[in-house]
Amino acid sequence: MHLNTTAPITRPIRLRPFRDDDANAVASLLAQSEPMVGPVPPNPLTAADVEADYFTQPPNHLWIAEIDGIVVGVAGLQHEQPMIARLTQLCIDDAWEDADIPEQLLIAAVQHCHYFGYLKLVAQTTWPTAQIINLFARCGLRYTRHRGDIDDASCLLEFYVDLYRQNGQAHFTPAPPAKPATSRQSQAVALR
């Protein structure tokens, strides 16, 4: 278990919203790779489960990272409370763990948080806390505190979305969706 994100990727990574035909690939990824954030779903994942969990409310979303048409990563974000979102999933195929896929997925989630006005992001991780805190910091999130034993997998980490910094840049303005968020295709915030 390591997270050296300096390895360059020579093939393009495509981030996109979950599609119904991704259910088996995502379930396989979650079962075969250790999630950085979130539990492995106990039952086989279905498109209906994903639709109910991530696409019934506009702030909720599930991103897929793919290379050459193969799902290599997934990130899920759900509304928890007013101005608080929960990163429910962040899982990368072990073969691509050293690439910058976690950052790309997390940046998409941070942009989504900016657009929907979330100020805080919470995440429960099974990875070493220091690695997750460093990853989140590189993506514009500021660690604030934790609830529970910091060395326990049930520890909940809290981060503030830094509204004035994004990837080292002083100011960040999220791109609005092209049309109102009424379907999963229109929910995705433009990824830069």
N, C-alpha and C positions, 0 to 999 in steps of 0.2 A: 504494500500500500504506500504509494508515493505520489507526489504531484509536482513533477518538474515540467512546467509549462513553457519551456524554452524551445522545445523541439518544433522545427518548422514543418508545415504540412504542404506538400507539393500539389495535392489535389484539392479542388475547391470544396469547402464545407457549405452546405446549404441549410439555412434555418427556415423552418416553415411551421404552420400550425399542424396539429395532429389531423390525420384523415382516418376514416373508418377502417381502411385496409391496412393501417399501421398497427392494429391491436395485437396481432400475433408477434410481430417484430419487437414491439415495446415490451410485451410480456416476457419474451425470450431474453431481451436485454436485461430487464429487471431481475430475472431469475438467475442469469449467468454472471452478472457483474455486481460487485458490492456497491450499493447506492452511496453517494457522498452525503446526500440528504434524503431523509424519508425512508419509510419501511418498504420492504418488498411486499406487494399486495399478496394476501394469503390465498386468494382464489385466482383462477385464470382470468386475466384481464379481458374484458369485452369492450367493443366499441360503445355499447350502451352505457357501461360503467363510466367510461371517459366522458361521454356526452353529458351524463348526469353530474359528474364531479367538476368538469372544467368548462362547459359551454352553456350552462343554464343561466349564469350571471355574467354580464359583460366583463367585470374585472378579472374573473377566473380565466386561466389560459393554460394550454399545454403545448410546448414547442418540441419539435423534432429536429435533430441535427442529423444530416445524412451526407455520406460521401459515396459517389458513384451509385446513387439510388439505394444504398444500404443504411439502415438506421444505426447510428453509432452513439447517439446521445439523446437524452430526454430531460426536460425541465418542466415542472408544474408549479403554478402559482394560484392560490385561492384567497378570496376575501376572508379575513378572520373577524375583524372588528372595524368600525370606522377608522380610517387612516392607517390600518394595520393589515398587511398581507402575510401569508404564510407560504414559504417555499416548501411545497409538499414533496417534490421529487427533484433530484439532480443526480443523474446516473449516466456514466460514460462507459462505453465498451472498453474492457481492460486493454485491448490492443491499441487504443487511441488515448489512453489515459495521460500520456506525456504531451499531447498536443494541446492547443489552446481552446479546445471545444468547451470545457467547463466555463471559461471566461466568456466565450461568445454566447452561450446559453444564459449565463447569469447577467450579462449586459442586456440581453433582450428582456429579461425579467425586470431589471432595474429601469429600463426605458418604459416598460409597461407600468411600473409603480409610479414613475414621474407623471405619466399621462393621466392615470386615474387618481392622482393626488395622495398616494400612500406615503406616509412619512417614516413608517417603521416596517421592517421585514423580520420575521422570526423564522427560525429553521432548527430542526432537530437533526443532529448528525451522528453517524457512527464512525466517521473519520476522525483522526486526531484534531483536536480543537484548534491548535495553532495553525495547521495547514488550512483549515476552513476559514479562520479569521483572516489569514493572509490573502487567500483567494478572494474573499468578499471585499477586502480593502482595495485590492487592485481593480475591482469593478465598481468603485464609487460608493461602497457601503462602509459605515463606521460602526465598529463593535461597541456596544454600550454596556451590556451585562449578560448574565446567564442566570437561569433558574434551574436549581438542582445541582448535583455533584458534577463538577466540570469534567471529571474523568469517566462519567457514566454515559452510556449511549442514550439515556433518556433525558439528558441535559438539553434544555432549550436555550439556544443562543438568540440574542436580540441585536439587531443592527438598525441604525438610522440611515435612511436614504439621504445622501448629501445632495441637496438641491442646487448647490453652487459648484459642484465638481463632478465631472464624468470622465473617467479615464485620463486623469491628470489635467484636463482642460478646466479653465477657470469658470466657464459658464456652460450651461446645458439647456437646450430648449427641445423638448420632445416633439417629434413630428406627429400631428394629429392623424387619426384614421381617415381614410378617404371618404367614408360615409358612416352614419350611425352604426354602433355595434349591435347588430341584430342577428348575426350569424357568426360562426367561427371564422369564416374568411375575413369578415370585416372587423373582427376583434383585434387582430394582430396590429401592433403599433409598428410603424415603418421602421425597419432595421437598417441602420446605417453602417 
